[in-house]
């Protein structure tokens, strides 16, 4: 039987790529031994996390807004086609109502996301 070769360690590959440049691995720093430094770093990372969550929520709302614009335009184009029966007017009205509901739901989601965001924490300053 043939022997199976073990899978190479992906971190070894990264180490080999970074080692010739004389640069340390990104994010691979020595452990911090001061509690205040650790707390400051945690606070910094939490603020970055909050900022990223805010950007993600803005991106979601932008996507939802564009999807609603697309649905509205499609409904208006169907309603504007000549030779349609009276049912197209009711379809356009229901599409407009669903678009308004979608806008309302989006605003409610944004408000709930803003109200449930964790409060920003500031690192305590060292007293010298």
C-alpha positions as CSV (number, residue, x, y, z in Angstrom):
1,X,0.0,0.0,0.0
2,X,1.1,3.5,-0.6
3,X,1.8,5.7,2.4
4,X,-0.3,8.8,2.7
5,X,1.6,12.0,3.2
6,X,0.4,14.2,6.1
7,X,-1.2,17.5,5.2
8,X,1.3,20.4,5.4
9,X,0.7,22.9,8.3
10,X,-0.8,26.1,6.8
11,X,1.0,28.2,9.4
12,X,4.3,26.8,8.4
13,X,3.6,28.1,4.8
14,X,2.8,31.5,6.2
15,X,6.0,31.5,8.3
16,X,8.1,30.6,5.3
17,X,6.5,33.4,3.3
18,X,7.1,36.1,5.9
19,X,10.5,34.9,7.2
20,X,12.5,36.0,4.2
21,X,11.2,39.5,4.5
22,X,12.3,39.8,8.1
23,X,8.8,40.7,9.2
24,X,7.0,39.2,12.1
25,X,3.7,37.4,11.5
26,X,0.8,39.8,11.6
27,X,-1.2,39.5,14.8
28,X,1.4,37.2,16.3
29,X,2.8,39.4,19.1
30,X,4.2,38.4,22.4
31,X,1.8,37.9,25.3
32,X,1.0,41.0,27.3
33,X,1.8,40.8,31.0
34,X,0.3,44.0,32.2
35,X,-3.4,43.8,33.1
36,X,-4.0,47.5,32.2
37,X,-2.6,46.9,28.7
38,X,-4.8,43.9,28.3
39,X,-7.9,45.8,29.4
40,X,-7.0,48.7,27.0
41,X,-6.5,46.3,24.2
42,X,-9.8,44.6,24.9
43,X,-11.6,48.0,24.9
44,X,-9.9,48.9,21.6
45,X,-10.9,45.7,20.0
46,X,-14.5,46.0,21.2
47,X,-14.7,49.5,19.8
48,X,-13.5,48.2,16.4
49,X,-16.1,45.4,16.7
50,X,-18.9,48.0,17.3
51,X,-17.7,50.0,14.3
52,X,-17.7,47.0,12.1
53,X,-21.2,46.0,13.3
54,X,-22.4,49.5,12.5
55,X,-20.9,49.3,9.0
56,X,-22.5,45.9,8.5
57,X,-25.9,47.2,9.5
58,X,-25.5,50.2,7.1
59,X,-24.6,47.8,4.3
60,X,-27.6,45.6,5.0
61,X,-29.9,48.6,5.0
62,X,-28.4,49.8,1.7
63,X,-28.9,46.4,0.1
64,X,-32.5,46.2,1.4
65,X,-33.2,49.7,0.0
66,X,-31.9,48.8,-3.4
67,X,-33.9,45.6,-3.4
68,X,-37.0,47.6,-2.6
69,X,-36.2,50.1,-5.4
70,X,-35.9,47.2,-7.8
71,X,-39.2,45.7,-6.7
72,X,-40.9,49.1,-7.0
73,X,-39.5,49.8,-10.5
74,X,-40.6,46.3,-11.6
75,X,-44.1,46.8,-10.3
76,X,-44.3,50.3,-11.9
77,X,-43.1,48.9,-15.2
78,X,-45.7,46.1,-15.2
79,X,-48.4,48.7,-14.4
80,X,-47.3,51.0,-17.1
81,X,-47.5,48.4,-19.9
82,X,-50.3,49.2,-22.3
83,X,-53.1,46.7,-22.8
84,X,-53.1,45.4,-19.3
85,X,-56.3,44.6,-17.5
86,X,-57.5,46.2,-14.3
87,X,-55.7,43.6,-12.3
88,X,-52.4,45.2,-13.0
89,X,-53.5,48.3,-11.2
90,X,-54.4,46.3,-8.1
91,X,-51.1,44.4,-8.4
92,X,-49.2,47.7,-8.6
93,X,-51.1,49.0,-5.5
94,X,-50.3,45.8,-3.5
95,X,-46.7,46.1,-4.6
96,X,-46.6,49.7,-3.4
97,X,-48.1,48.6,-0.1
98,X,-45.6,45.8,0.3
99,X,-42.8,48.2,-0.5
100,X,-44.1,50.6,2.2
101,X,-44.2,47.8,4.6
102,X,-40.7,46.8,3.7
103,X,-39.4,50.3,4.3
104,X,-41.2,50.4,7.7
105,X,-39.7,47.0,8.6
106,X,-36.2,48.2,7.6
107,X,-36.5,51.3,9.8
108,X,-37.7,49.2,12.7
109,X,-34.7,46.8,12.3
110,X,-32.3,49.7,12.2
111,X,-33.8,51.2,15.3
112,X,-33.7,48.0,17.2
113,X,-30.1,47.4,16.1
114,X,-29.1,50.8,17.2
115,X,-30.8,50.4,20.6
116,X,-29.2,47.0,21.3
117,X,-25.7,48.0,20.3
118,X,-23.4,47.6,23.3
119,X,-22.3,50.9,24.9
120,X,-18.9,52.1,24.0
121,X,-16.4,51.5,26.7
122,X,-13.4,53.8,27.3
123,X,-10.2,52.3,28.7
124,X,-9.3,53.5,32.2
125,X,-6.3,55.7,32.3
126,X,-3.3,54.8,34.3
127,X,-2.8,56.9,37.4
128,X,0.9,57.8,37.8
